[in-house]
Amino acid sequence: SQPGAPAPVAAPMRDLEWGQINFIHTTDIHGWLGGHLQEPQYSADWGDYISFTSHMRKKADEKGVDLLVIDTGDRIEGNGLYDASNPKGKYSYDIFGEQTIDALCTGNHELYQETSVAREHNTTVPKFKHSYIASNLDYIEPETGNQIPQAQRYIKFTTKNLGYNVVALGFLFNFDRNANNSVVQPVEEAMKEEWFQKAIREKPDLFLVIGHVGLRMKEFEQIFKVIRDENWYTPIAFLGGHAHVRDARKFDDKAYAIASGRYFETIGFLSIDGIKKKSGSEVSAEAAVTFKRRYIDNNLFGLHYHTGLNESTFPTEHGRNVSRLIAEGRKALNLDDSFGCASQDLWMSRAPYPSDSSIFSWLETQVLPDSIVNEERKDVPRLAIVNTGAIRFDIFKGAFTKDSTYLISPFISRFNYIPDVPYAVASKVLELLNNGGPVFSSALDTQYLTIPEQAVPRGPFFEAASAETDNEGRRLLFADVDSPQKPLSLSGANSLSKQDEDKGKDDPELIGGYTTRDDLGDDGDDAIHSPIKFYAVPNCIQAKISFPSPPGNGDGNDTAPAPDPETVDLVFIDYVQPWVIKALQFSGGDYSNDNVKVYTNSTLTDVIAGWVKKHWKKDC
Ligand SMILES: Nc1ccn([C@@H]2O[C@H](COP(=O)(O)O)[C@@H](O)[C@H]2O)c(=O)n1
């Protein structure tokens, strides 16, 4: 792990349950190759992961089973190691490329900017030329304008130890905000292509579908149905992502999917047993296939535990070298430079909104009013709108570093505005963005405004939890408050923490963390945690800036409300522009993109960094 990273705290653990084919899975790592420097539970880095997979491959060989390492995209945007360099990814592409990966695909984040699409094509695809799969993604070559597959459409291989034949596909959900040098083919269209029809008739022992697709999104369901119609009994393993959650979904007895979280907090483990080799004909209906999964907290305590190694035997030379490369990259980019000291934690969804601990309340009441200023229009009252999805992570009490700015908001979106909008019209926009779903077309679904954990369709357990409220009536996003995984019940746990053994306790005090419930039960997490509550957030927040003050003599005793301004500047982060225009039109404003002007060239990242430097004392 990285210098300065806190040591992980020991926790009661569940073992990995190996099968004939085993998968180790990362997804949505968003540049967090250095691990989490402020959270011991997730503090292992990509070098440690390389050591881990090397030991796990050896274990698989000793057991005579197979192990495949998978990544399902969104490798970029969200961490200084990627975002702070010029060009972006100067260090992170090479560091990521040090891992041996058996199948990988593209996420939507690789496609927002033309430069990252091209970088993927010219760097990651050739690096992983035998394992990169692009079933529904094309690249437009800049030299010729030709549209070519971003990588091979599917791969076929035979596993090393048990000799299973596998056909692997790699999809992206039906994403449509991609840069012009890429083409995403809707999944249902891709499945009509000749290559796909050939692939599903290959009669392998196992279909492997990797995808940057939420498990509960329609795309995986569609792929499952088409493969299953043609292959009644063949096991199908889906490895997905995009939703930033730990989840497992059952499609049928022989088809399961897992998703392995976000930000390199989680290393997913899926095992399959009972796969029957085909002897030229169809697999028999009787073959019973079992799927097991484990969500590994990415820290050294757990990685040592699962490999049976320790501090001195665990790191491989390769792993150590990669950890060193990460440390060098971080140093060159000055990622640990402190911009200010946060006096408290500010949460995205672990605190209710609005509240003093909500990062969105902090933005709305402190950061935006102080920072969204265009000198030429500084006295014009304005509404400033930011989508909650623009914020990606929490702020922890302590040093707020250069790195933190990219963890919080990596996007290069700037602030635009429409001048002098009648207040009666402008004041309706926020409500429509947050609650006016049907006003917008399906292409402008308002779910794309909020945080992925809330936006992407989630399983029945999440849905049930999000119908709950806390005792003050605030809607929960998900909270395993009623999960059987309570601190008092540690059934299935194999190792108590050293501290707790020393204290001679049977039921140690647990630390807060993921307590996942999915289609396979509530025993998926490797480390047993006490549950954390997550609260729902709105799609967008809004700050009222430079509004008229209440009338009166300023003695503070005035009760009359301030008058509304006649007109305001409607300022918004550029990502939300299509929704804002639509909401204005619905509210009776005759506006289009032609009315939009640049308000400030600062990104939200710049705005937050500037505010922290100005308002928080430098050192902690
Ligand atoms: N310029 C951008 C780009 C994206 N977002 C937000 O991120 C969400 C997608 O995140 P994933 O990690 O799940 O791909 C998207 O729905 C937006 O909320 C943004 O705010 N600005």
The ligand as a MOL file (V3000), in Angstrom:
LIG
                    3D

  0  0  0     0  0            999 V3000
M  V30 BEGIN CTAB
M  V30 COUNTS 21 22 0 0 0
M  V30 BEGIN ATOM
M  V30 1 N -19.4030 15.4530 -17.0450 0
M  V30 2 C -20.1000 14.6210 -16.2440 0
M  V30 3 C -20.1350 13.2640 -16.4640 0
M  V30 4 C -20.8700 12.4450 -15.6090 0
M  V30 5 N -21.5410 13.0000 -14.5740 0
M  V30 6 C -22.3010 12.1750 -13.6160 0
M  V30 7 O -21.7470 10.8750 -13.5320 0
M  V30 8 C -22.7700 9.9130 -13.7810 0
M  V30 9 C -22.1940 8.7110 -14.4480 0
M  V30 10 O -21.3170 8.1240 -13.5520 0
M  V30 11 P -20.8460 6.6250 -13.7040 0
M  V30 12 O -19.6020 6.5280 -12.8970 0
M  V30 13 O -21.9290 5.7520 -13.1990 0
M  V30 14 O -20.6560 6.3800 -15.1250 0
M  V30 15 C -23.7680 10.6280 -14.6630 0
M  V30 16 O -25.0430 10.0130 -14.6210 0
M  V30 17 C -23.7520 12.0060 -14.0240 0
M  V30 18 O -24.5580 12.0200 -12.8840 0
M  V30 19 C -21.5010 14.3600 -14.3820 0
M  V30 20 O -22.1320 14.8620 -13.4300 0
M  V30 21 N -20.7760 15.1500 -15.2250 0
M  V30 END ATOM
M  V30 BEGIN BOND
M  V30 1 1 1 2
M  V30 2 1 2 3
M  V30 3 2 2 21
M  V30 4 2 3 4
M  V30 5 1 4 5
M  V30 6 1 5 6
M  V30 7 1 5 19
M  V30 8 1 6 7
M  V30 9 1 6 17
M  V30 10 1 7 8
M  V30 11 1 8 9
M  V30 12 1 8 15
M  V30 13 1 9 10
M  V30 14 1 10 11
M  V30 15 2 11 12
M  V30 16 1 11 13
M  V30 17 1 11 14
M  V30 18 1 15 16
M  V30 19 1 15 17
M  V30 20 1 17 18
M  V30 21 2 19 20
M  V30 22 1 19 21
M  V30 END BOND
M  V30 END CTAB
M  END
